[in-house]
Amino acid sequence: MANIGDYRKDFDILNSGDYVYFDNAATSQRPNQVLDAISNFYRTANANPLRGLYDWSIAATDMYEDSRRVVADFIGAATPEEIIFTRNTSESLNLVAYSYGLDNVSEGDEVVISVMEHHSNILPWQMVCRKKNAKLVYLEPDEEGVISKEEYESKITDRTKVVAIGHVSNVMGVTNPVKEIVAYAKSKGAIVVVDGAQSTPHMKINVQDLGADFFAFSGHKMLGPMGIGVLYGRKELLENMSPFLTGGEMIEYVTRTDATYAELPHKFEAGTVNASGAVGLAEAIRYLQNVGFEAIEAQEQKLTALLMEGMSKLPYIKIYGSKDPKKHCGIVTFTIDGVHPHDISSVLNDDHVCIRAGHHCAQPLMQFIGEGSTARASLYFYNTEEEVKIFLEKLAKVREVMGYGA
Ligand SMILES: Cc1ncc(COP(=O)(O)O)c(CNc2co[nH]c2=O)c1O
């Protein structure tokens, strides 16, 4: 059994200088195995997949569809046809809103989301409700970001057609009770879309166990390349949905006035697909499975506990979310009295420490917690205790650098 620290050697960028990378909730880093898999695709099987009748195109198609099978197995889909490759979580969520929401939400219906959602899981539903004259209802968490049973049972009603909920908040780090929310939503006749962007990199996902009707995530947050995302959808729903984007690959037959569409999953994959991205994502999945989510979770929880314990010694720092490091998924959002989050990030960057600062594409949540912006450190399994110590040392200097007393 490899030690969790043995994997860091696979990430050249993390070993090429003195940078401390604590912005993994924005995007992760990539191991050499993923970079080599993408390079190998272009060096040995690069051709436009799915339509060509020659060896390279057939090889590219095989690699692309093998990757789809890897993704389906990874998240417990019933069949690979339930896996749609997109560019990212944002596109996946838009696909559901446009192709399912506009056809199934009617005037007077309600769509339930939470105030903690990323804009990618707010704006598509604002669009649906505006176009269909439906009502957008917000679930509100407690101070630690927990959505209570009373809260979701009071707001998910017989008028609810869609519940769209983040699995893990990119700000609070809290894991929502998705399985319970799904069960209750289904008892009210609603379908559930789960935004898995911040959960899929950190924990074992089984979409059938969750009961999700749709589940979205991005490759770049889980060691994969940018530009490849996934939408899982229950086959019976996908089969009855209109295409989202139209064009090449996704048709059976086109006349001057009409067209018939390809079978799943190709109906939802217009144009030349991101075959190399899918191959890279499949390799990222194999890499994560080799590390193991138990080891990943243990390392993240150990580092988050060290981080939060060190930050708690600085009285001018406020941490958002749970006081329990085990309930942060590696995400620690904070403010420093008197210092703008952008300045926190800039001062830390002077010491080669990389964190995120701003509204994190979660402005309704910022309004809910009464902040314009916050700073956020987000860890992954390849970060180290030494990096946490460096972060805490540099963080303790920020106020001084900004002209405050220590
Ligand atoms: C919960 C959540 N949903 C959806 C998205 C959109 O993912 P994308 O389509 O791959 O961009 C993000 C990205 N979150 C962040 C991107 O940069 N910093 C973040 O916190 C997210 O955290």
The ligand as a Gaussian input file, in Angstrom:
#p B3LYP/6-31G(d) Opt

LIG

0 1
 C      -20.137000      23.649000      -6.904000
 C      -19.693000      24.051000      -8.302000
 N      -20.557000      23.889000      -9.327000
 C      -20.225000      24.216000     -10.591000
 C      -18.976000      24.752000     -10.862000
 C      -18.634000      25.082000     -12.309000
 O      -17.615000      24.186000     -12.733000
 P      -16.961000      24.431000     -14.163000
 O      -18.102000      24.427000     -15.140000
 O      -15.995000      23.293000     -14.367000
 O      -16.292000      25.762000     -14.073000
 C      -18.052000      24.939000      -9.835000
 C      -16.706000      25.562000     -10.146000
 N      -16.135000      26.218000      -9.010000
 C      -15.070000      26.999000      -9.074000
 C      -14.370000      27.381000     -10.159000
 O      -13.360000      28.220000      -9.711000
 N      -13.451000      28.357000      -8.340000
 C      -14.519000      27.610000      -7.923000
 O      -14.921000      27.489000      -6.768000
 C      -18.409000      24.585000      -8.524000
 O      -17.550000      24.732000      -7.493000

